[in-house]
Amino acid sequence: MKRLLVVLCLFLAGVLVMGQSNKVQSAINYLKPAYNELDKAKVAIDLATIHPKTQGKAKTWYYRGECYYKLFLSNDKAFKDLHADPLNEAYHAFVKAKELDERKTYPEIDYKLIMIGTAFFNKGSMEYDEKAFKKSLQSFETAIDIGRLPYINQVDTPAFFNAAIAADLAGLYDVALRYYDKSIEYKYMGSEVYHYAATVKLNTGDTLAAIKYYEDGIEAYPEDNAYLYIQLINHYLGNKELEKAAKYIGPALEKDSLNASLWSVYAQANEGKNEAEVIAGYSRAIELDSTLFDPYYSLGIMYFNHGVDANKEAMSIPLNEQEAYDAVLKKRDDYFNQALPYFEKANEIDQTNGELLTALKEIYYRFNMKEKLEVITKLIEDRK
């Protein structure tokens, strides 16, 4: 009786083993479009991947990849929550299948992995739009890893750039820079990527390295637009290094002669050197964009300061030289008259500049423009 029981137990164990080893076929059947029972397919293939007789077979892992990829693609709510990251499971399953497929029974694995790489890229883009930048980075990095597989061997240049952007926005600057450098290596996004890399260096306090990126970008793309020149100019202007900014203004204008801000900077660089160029630069800026405050204000200040200087000159003339005194006062008033329309236009654009309001008040007072003097005086008082 005992022996019969043992035999019976062994028989049942054999049935159990046989049943478990058939889980791959069960999963295959459940995956068929006629059934599409992904929940049951998942249970079956999960058991097959841990069973001693099936866990080392390419077929098991291939269909595990199929199952999890279908879970990822499914819009059925009943299947959506069966696994937290089915796409990643599918990826690793197909890689495992490839490793085990010595007979090359499943040549389509390569294509499946390429599809999964594309899915990771699209997933990363969606996560980026949702501002989940770290998750986005992981997805783009997985797309990159798939492309690097020796049997895939595809360089996904957009994935490198997108990974850099995601890492940058996640504050992972070392990672971002690594991928920006790869984008530069693959000549993806042209000169623009140099600016992004330079910005990372600026964010981390490495100004010299940032400048090097800008200069390298200009060297690599000499025929490109003025974008990198403008970034360098803005950097030097922000640090009040006008001389360094000036050497890039000419080349920038050659590439972007319709840029009003560049003409304004050109005029600024010539202040104290060549007044004719200052006037030409600011005038051209106004011609191109009449909404800019700086060109109007700067021209107004130039003429106003000449008027102030003339007034000082008049004060130094002896009392007995009335004719010379009157001539200098006329010159002063001419300068103030030249400054006035520029100041008024600047004030229309921005009524919050205290120095401008003060200068306008003085001109209105000198020319006895009472109504305008009252308005400007009120604006000054309201700012206190």
MOSULQUI-V320704 format. One record per residue. N is the residue number from 1. RES is the residue in one letter. PHI is phi in whole degrees, 0 to 359 (999 if undefined). PSI is psi as a letter, one per 20 degrees, with the letter a starting at -180 (999 if undefined). OMEGA is omega as a letter, one per 40 degrees, with the letter a starting at -180 (none if undefined). Layout:
# MOSULQUI-V320704
n=N res=RES phi=PHI psi=PSI omega=OMEGA
n=N res=RES phi=PHI psi=PSI omega=OMEGA
This chain:
# MOSULQUI-V320704
n=1 res=M phi=999 psi=g omega=i
n=2 res=K phi=295 psi=g omega=a
n=3 res=R phi=297 psi=g omega=i
n=4 res=L phi=299 psi=h omega=i
n=5 res=L phi=296 psi=g omega=i
n=6 res=V phi=297 psi=g omega=i
n=7 res=V phi=300 psi=g omega=i
n=8 res=L phi=297 psi=g omega=i
n=9 res=C phi=297 psi=g omega=i
n=10 res=L phi=295 psi=h omega=i
n=11 res=F phi=296 psi=g omega=i
n=12 res=L phi=295 psi=h omega=i
n=13 res=A phi=298 psi=h omega=i
n=14 res=G phi=296 psi=h omega=i
n=15 res=V phi=296 psi=g omega=a
n=16 res=L phi=297 psi=g omega=i
n=17 res=V phi=298 psi=g omega=i
n=18 res=M phi=299 psi=g omega=a
n=19 res=G phi=295 psi=g omega=a
n=20 res=Q phi=295 psi=h omega=a
n=21 res=S phi=289 psi=i omega=i
n=22 res=N phi=270 psi=j omega=a
n=23 res=K phi=294 psi=h omega=i
n=24 res=V phi=297 psi=g omega=a
n=25 res=Q phi=295 psi=h omega=i
n=26 res=S phi=300 psi=g omega=i
n=27 res=A phi=300 psi=g omega=i
n=28 res=I phi=301 psi=g omega=a
n=29 res=N phi=295 psi=g omega=a
n=30 res=Y phi=296 psi=h omega=a
n=31 res=L phi=281 psi=i omega=a
n=32 res=K phi=299 psi=q omega=a
n=33 res=P phi=306 psi=h omega=a
n=34 res=A phi=296 psi=h omega=a
n=35 res=Y phi=251 psi=g omega=i
n=36 res=N phi=50 psi=l omega=i
n=37 res=E phi=264 psi=m omega=a
n=38 res=L phi=294 psi=h omega=i
n=39 res=D phi=295 psi=g omega=i
n=40 res=K phi=290 psi=h omega=i
n=41 res=A phi=298 psi=g omega=i
n=42 res=K phi=298 psi=g omega=i
n=43 res=V phi=300 psi=g omega=a
n=44 res=A phi=295 psi=g omega=a
n=45 res=I phi=287 psi=h omega=i
n=46 res=D phi=297 psi=g omega=i
n=47 res=L phi=293 psi=h omega=a
n=48 res=A phi=294 psi=h omega=a
n=49 res=T phi=283 psi=i omega=i
n=50 res=I phi=248 psi=i omega=a
n=51 res=H phi=277 psi=p omega=a
n=52 res=P phi=306 psi=h omega=a
n=53 res=K phi=279 psi=i omega=a
n=54 res=T phi=238 psi=i omega=a
n=55 res=Q phi=290 psi=i omega=a
n=56 res=G phi=256 psi=j omega=a
n=57 res=K phi=253 psi=p omega=i
n=58 res=A phi=300 psi=h omega=a
n=59 res=K phi=302 psi=g omega=a
n=60 res=T phi=301 psi=g omega=a
n=61 res=W phi=285 psi=h omega=i
n=62 res=Y phi=297 psi=g omega=a
n=63 res=Y phi=284 psi=h omega=i
n=64 res=R phi=295 psi=g omega=i
n=65 res=G phi=300 psi=g omega=i
n=66 res=E phi=300 psi=g omega=a
n=67 res=C phi=298 psi=g omega=a
n=68 res=Y phi=288 psi=h omega=i
n=69 res=Y phi=292 psi=h omega=i
n=70 res=K phi=293 psi=h omega=i
n=71 res=L phi=298 psi=g omega=i
n=72 res=F phi=297 psi=g omega=a
n=73 res=L phi=282 psi=h omega=a
n=74 res=S phi=293 psi=p omega=i
n=75 res=N phi=261 psi=j omega=a
n=76 res=D phi=285 psi=p omega=a
n=77 res=K phi=300 psi=h omega=a
n=78 res=A phi=294 psi=h omega=a
n=79 res=F phi=254 psi=i omega=a
n=80 res=K phi=298 psi=h omega=a
n=81 res=D phi=261 psi=j omega=a
n=82 res=L phi=286 psi=h omega=i
n=83 res=H phi=207 psi=q omega=a
n=84 res=A phi=290 psi=h omega=a
n=85 res=D phi=215 psi=m omega=a
n=86 res=P phi=294 psi=h omega=a
n=87 res=L phi=294 psi=g omega=i
n=88 res=N phi=295 psi=h omega=i
n=89 res=E phi=296 psi=g omega=i
n=90 res=A phi=297 psi=g omega=i
n=91 res=Y phi=303 psi=g omega=a
n=92 res=H phi=291 psi=h omega=i
n=93 res=A phi=293 psi=g omega=i
n=94 res=F phi=293 psi=h omega=i
n=95 res=V phi=297 psi=g omega=i
n=96 res=K phi=297 psi=g omega=i
n=97 res=A phi=299 psi=g omega=i
n=98 res=K phi=297 psi=g omega=i
n=99 res=E phi=297 psi=h omega=a
n=100 res=L phi=273 psi=i omega=a
n=101 res=D phi=276 psi=m omega=a
n=102 res=E phi=293 psi=h omega=a
n=103 res=R phi=272 psi=i omega=i
n=104 res=K phi=57 psi=l omega=i
n=105 res=T phi=288 psi=h omega=a
n=106 res=Y phi=238 psi=m omega=a
n=107 res=P phi=296 psi=i omega=a
n=108 res=E phi=285 psi=i omega=i
n=109 res=I phi=303 psi=g omega=a
n=110 res=D phi=303 psi=g omega=a
n=111 res=Y phi=296 psi=g omega=i
n=112 res=K phi=300 psi=g omega=a
n=113 res=L phi=291 psi=h omega=i
n=114 res=I phi=297 psi=g omega=i
n=115 res=M phi=298 psi=g omega=i
n=116 res=I phi=293 psi=h omega=i
n=117 res=G phi=301 psi=g omega=i
n=118 res=T phi=297 psi=h omega=i
n=119 res=A phi=296 psi=g omega=i
n=120 res=F phi=295 psi=h omega=i
n=121 res=F phi=299 psi=g omega=i
n=122 res=N phi=295 psi=h omega=i
n=123 res=K phi=297 psi=g omega=i
n=124 res=G phi=299 psi=h omega=i
n=125 res=S phi=294 psi=g omega=i
n=126 res=M phi=295 psi=g omega=i
n=127 res=E phi=296 psi=h omega=i
n=128 res=Y phi=297 psi=g omega=i
n=129 res=D phi=299 psi=h omega=i
n=130 res=E phi=274 psi=j omega=a
n=131 res=K phi=64 psi=k omega=i
n=132 res=A phi=269 psi=m omega=a
n=133 res=F phi=292 psi=h omega=i
n=134 res=K phi=293 psi=g omega=i
n=135 res=K phi=296 psi=g omega=i
n=136 res=S phi=300 psi=g omega=i
n=137 res=L phi=302 psi=g omega=a
n=138 res=Q phi=300 psi=g omega=a
n=139 res=S phi=294 psi=g omega=i
n=140 res=F phi=295 psi=h omega=i
n=141 res=E phi=295 psi=h omega=i
n=142 res=T phi=294 psi=h omega=i
n=143 res=A phi=300 psi=g omega=i
n=144 res=I phi=296 psi=g omega=a
n=145 res=D phi=299 psi=h omega=i
n=146 res=I phi=296 psi=g omega=i
n=147 res=G phi=297 psi=h omega=a
n=148 res=R phi=278 psi=i omega=i
n=149 res=L phi=303 psi=p omega=a
n=150 res=P phi=302 psi=h omega=a
n=151 res=Y phi=272 psi=i omega=i
n=152 res=I phi=261 psi=g omega=i
n=153 res=N phi=51 psi=l omega=i
n=154 res=Q phi=235 psi=p omega=i
n=155 res=V phi=271 psi=o omega=a
n=156 res=D phi=268 psi=n omega=a
n=157 res=T phi=300 psi=h omega=i
n=158 res=P phi=299 psi=h omega=a
n=159 res=A phi=294 psi=h omega=i
n=160 res=F phi=298 psi=g omega=a
n=161 res=F phi=294 psi=g omega=i
n=162 res=N phi=295 psi=h omega=i
n=163 res=A phi=298 psi=h omega=i
n=164 res=A phi=297 psi=g omega=a
n=165 res=I phi=297 psi=g omega=a
n=166 res=A phi=297 psi=g omega=i
n=167 res=A phi=296 psi=g omega=i
n=168 res=D phi=301 psi=g omega=a
n=169 res=L phi=289 psi=h omega=i
n=170 res=A phi=276 psi=i omega=a
n=171 res=G phi=80 psi=j omega=i
n=172 res=L phi=266 psi=m omega=a
n=173 res=Y phi=293 psi=h omega=i
n=174 res=D phi=298 psi=g omega=i
n=175 res=V phi=294 psi=g omega=a
n=176 res=A phi=302 psi=g omega=a
n=177 res=L phi=295 psi=h omega=i
n=178 res=R phi=300 psi=g omega=a
n=179 res=Y phi=282 psi=h omega=i
n=180 res=Y phi=298 psi=g omega=i
n=181 res=D phi=298 psi=h omega=i
n=182 res=K phi=295 psi=g omega=i
n=183 res=S phi=297 psi=h omega=i
n=184 res=I phi=296 psi=g omega=i
n=185 res=E phi=301 psi=h omega=a
n=186 res=Y phi=271 psi=j omega=i
n=187 res=K phi=57 psi=l omega=i
n=188 res=Y phi=261 psi=p omega=i
n=189 res=M phi=74 psi=j omega=i
n=190 res=G phi=56 psi=c omega=a
n=191 res=S phi=288 psi=h omega=a
n=192 res=E phi=300 psi=h omega=a
n=193 res=V phi=295 psi=h omega=i
n=194 res=Y phi=297 psi=h omega=i
n=195 res=H phi=295 psi=g omega=i
n=196 res=Y phi=298 psi=g omega=i
n=197 res=A phi=296 psi=g omega=i
n=198 res=A phi=297 psi=h omega=i
n=199 res=T phi=296 psi=h omega=i
n=200 res=V phi=300 psi=g omega=i
n=201 res=K phi=296 psi=h omega=i
n=202 res=L phi=295 psi=h omega=i
n=203 res=N phi=295 psi=h omega=a
n=204 res=T phi=260 psi=j omega=i
n=205 res=G phi=85 psi=j omega=a
n=206 res=D phi=261 psi=m omega=a
n=207 res=T phi=296 psi=g omega=a
n=208 res=L phi=299 psi=g omega=i
n=209 res=A phi=293 psi=h omega=i
n=210 res=A phi=297 psi=g omega=i
n=211 res=I phi=299 psi=h omega=i
n=212 res=K phi=299 psi=g omega=i
n=213 res=Y phi=298 psi=g omega=i
n=214 res=Y phi=298 psi=g omega=a
n=215 res=E phi=294 psi=g omega=i
n=216 res=D phi=297 psi=h omega=i
n=217 res=G phi=295 psi=g omega=i
n=218 res=I phi=295 psi=h omega=i
n=219 res=E phi=292 psi=h omega=a
n=220 res=A phi=287 psi=h omega=a
n=221 res=Y phi=231 psi=m omega=a
n=222 res=P phi=296 psi=h omega=a
n=223 res=E phi=266 psi=j omega=a
n=224 res=D phi=287 psi=r omega=a
n=225 res=N phi=287 psi=a omega=a
n=226 res=A phi=276 psi=j omega=a
n=227 res=Y phi=305 psi=g omega=a
n=228 res=L phi=291 psi=h omega=i
n=229 res=Y phi=301 psi=g omega=a
n=230 res=I phi=297 psi=h omega=i
n=231 res=Q phi=297 psi=g omega=i
n=232 res=L phi=295 psi=g omega=i
n=233 res=I phi=300 psi=g omega=i
n=234 res=N phi=298 psi=h omega=i
n=235 res=H phi=298 psi=g omega=a
n=236 res=Y phi=291 psi=h omega=i
n=237 res=L phi=295 psi=g omega=i
n=238 res=G phi=298 psi=h omega=i
n=239 res=N phi=265 psi=j omega=i
n=240 res=K phi=59 psi=k omega=i
n=241 res=E phi=255 psi=m omega=a
n=242 res=L phi=296 psi=h omega=a
n=243 res=E phi=298 psi=g omega=i
n=244 res=K phi=291 psi=h omega=i
n=245 res=A phi=293 psi=h omega=a
n=246 res=A phi=299 psi=h omega=a
n=247 res=K phi=290 psi=i omega=i
n=248 res=Y phi=262 psi=i omega=a
n=249 res=I phi=290 psi=g omega=i
n=250 res=G phi=302 psi=g omega=i
n=251 res=P phi=300 psi=h omega=i
n=252 res=A phi=293 psi=g omega=i
n=253 res=L phi=293 psi=h omega=i
n=254 res=E phi=298 psi=h omega=a
n=255 res=K phi=266 psi=h omega=a
n=256 res=D phi=215 psi=m omega=a
n=257 res=S phi=286 psi=i omega=i
n=258 res=L phi=258 psi=j omega=i
n=259 res=N phi=270 psi=o omega=a
n=260 res=A phi=298 psi=h omega=a
n=261 res=S phi=296 psi=h omega=i
n=262 res=L phi=296 psi=g omega=i
n=263 res=W phi=295 psi=h omega=i
n=264 res=S phi=295 psi=g omega=i
n=265 res=V phi=293 psi=h omega=i
n=266 res=Y phi=303 psi=g omega=i
n=267 res=A phi=297 psi=g omega=i
n=268 res=Q phi=301 psi=g omega=a
n=269 res=A phi=294 psi=h omega=a
n=270 res=N phi=265 psi=i omega=i
n=271 res=E phi=298 psi=p omega=a
n=272 res=G phi=83 psi=i omega=a
n=273 res=K phi=240 psi=g omega=a
n=274 res=N phi=218 psi=n omega=a
n=275 res=E phi=294 psi=h omega=i
n=276 res=A phi=298 psi=h omega=i
n=277 res=E phi=289 psi=h omega=i
n=278 res=V phi=298 psi=g omega=a
n=279 res=I phi=297 psi=g omega=a
n=280 res=A phi=296 psi=g omega=a
n=281 res=G phi=295 psi=g omega=a
n=282 res=Y phi=292 psi=h omega=i
n=283 res=S phi=295 psi=g omega=i
n=284 res=R phi=294 psi=h omega=i
n=285 res=A phi=299 psi=g omega=i
n=286 res=I phi=295 psi=h omega=i
n=287 res=E phi=298 psi=h omega=a
n=288 res=L phi=277 psi=h omega=a
n=289 res=D phi=208 psi=o omega=a
n=290 res=S phi=280 psi=j omega=a
n=291 res=T phi=262 psi=i omega=a
n=292 res=L phi=281 psi=p omega=a
n=293 res=F phi=285 psi=g omega=a
n=294 res=D phi=302 psi=g omega=a
n=295 res=P phi=300 psi=g omega=i
n=296 res=Y phi=297 psi=g omega=a
n=297 res=Y phi=297 psi=g omega=a
n=298 res=S phi=293 psi=g omega=i
n=299 res=L phi=295 psi=g omega=i
n=300 res=G phi=300 psi=g omega=i
n=301 res=I phi=297 psi=h omega=a
n=302 res=M phi=300 psi=g omega=a
n=303 res=Y phi=290 psi=h omega=a
n=304 res=F phi=297 psi=g omega=a
n=305 res=N phi=295 psi=h omega=i
n=306 res=H phi=298 psi=h omega=i
n=307 res=G phi=295 psi=g omega=i
n=308 res=V phi=298 psi=g omega=i
n=309 res=D phi=296 psi=g omega=i
n=310 res=A phi=296 psi=h omega=i
n=311 res=N phi=296 psi=g omega=i
n=312 res=K phi=297 psi=h omega=i
n=313 res=E phi=297 psi=g omega=i
n=314 res=A phi=298 psi=h omega=a
n=315 res=M phi=294 psi=h omega=a
n=316 res=S phi=269 psi=i omega=a
n=317 res=I phi=280 psi=p omega=i
n=318 res=P phi=302 psi=q omega=a
n=319 res=L phi=297 psi=h omega=a
n=320 res=N phi=276 psi=j omega=i
n=321 res=E phi=250 psi=m omega=a
n=322 res=Q phi=298 psi=h omega=a
n=323 res=E phi=296 psi=g omega=i
n=324 res=A phi=294 psi=h omega=i
n=325 res=Y phi=299 psi=g omega=a
n=326 res=D phi=296 psi=h omega=a
n=327 res=A phi=294 psi=g omega=i
n=328 res=V phi=289 psi=h omega=i
n=329 res=L phi=297 psi=h omega=i
n=330 res=K phi=296 psi=g omega=i
n=331 res=K phi=298 psi=g omega=i
n=332 res=R phi=302 psi=g omega=a
n=333 res=D phi=293 psi=h omega=i
n=334 res=D phi=298 psi=g omega=i
n=335 res=Y phi=296 psi=g omega=i
n=336 res=F phi=297 psi=h omega=i
n=337 res=N phi=295 psi=h omega=i
n=338 res=Q phi=290 psi=h omega=a
n=339 res=A phi=288 psi=h omega=a
n=340 res=L phi=304 psi=g omega=a
n=341 res=P phi=297 psi=h omega=i
n=342 res=Y phi=292 psi=g omega=i
n=343 res=F phi=296 psi=g omega=a
n=344 res=E phi=294 psi=h omega=i
n=345 res=K phi=293 psi=g omega=i
n=346 res=A phi=299 psi=h omega=a
n=347 res=N phi=290 psi=h omega=i
n=348 res=E phi=294 psi=h omega=a
n=349 res=I phi=282 psi=h omega=a
n=350 res=D phi=211 psi=o omega=a
n=351 res=Q phi=262 psi=j omega=a
n=352 res=T phi=251 psi=j omega=a
n=353 res=N phi=276 psi=o omega=a
n=354 res=G phi=297 psi=g omega=a
n=355 res=E phi=295 psi=h omega=i
n=356 res=L phi=296 psi=g omega=a
n=357 res=L phi=298 psi=g omega=i
n=358 res=T phi=296 psi=g omega=i
n=359 res=A phi=296 psi=g omega=i
n=360 res=L phi=298 psi=g omega=i
n=361 res=K phi=301 psi=g omega=a
n=362 res=E phi=295 psi=g omega=i
n=363 res=I phi=294 psi=g omega=i
n=364 res=Y phi=299 psi=h omega=i
n=365 res=Y phi=293 psi=g omega=a
n=366 res=R phi=295 psi=h omega=a
n=367 res=F phi=265 psi=j omega=i
n=368 res=N phi=56 psi=l omega=i
n=369 res=M phi=268 psi=n omega=a
n=370 res=K phi=298 psi=g omega=a
n=371 res=E phi=297 psi=g omega=i
n=372 res=K phi=292 psi=h omega=i
n=373 res=L phi=296 psi=h omega=i
n=374 res=E phi=296 psi=g omega=a
n=375 res=V phi=296 psi=g omega=a
n=376 res=I phi=290 psi=h omega=i
n=377 res=T phi=296 psi=g omega=i
n=378 res=K phi=295 psi=h omega=i
n=379 res=L phi=299 psi=g omega=i
n=380 res=I phi=293 psi=g omega=a
n=381 res=E phi=295 psi=h omega=a
n=382 res=D phi=294 psi=h omega=a
n=383 res=R phi=279 psi=i omega=a
n=384 res=K phi=283 psi=999 omega=none
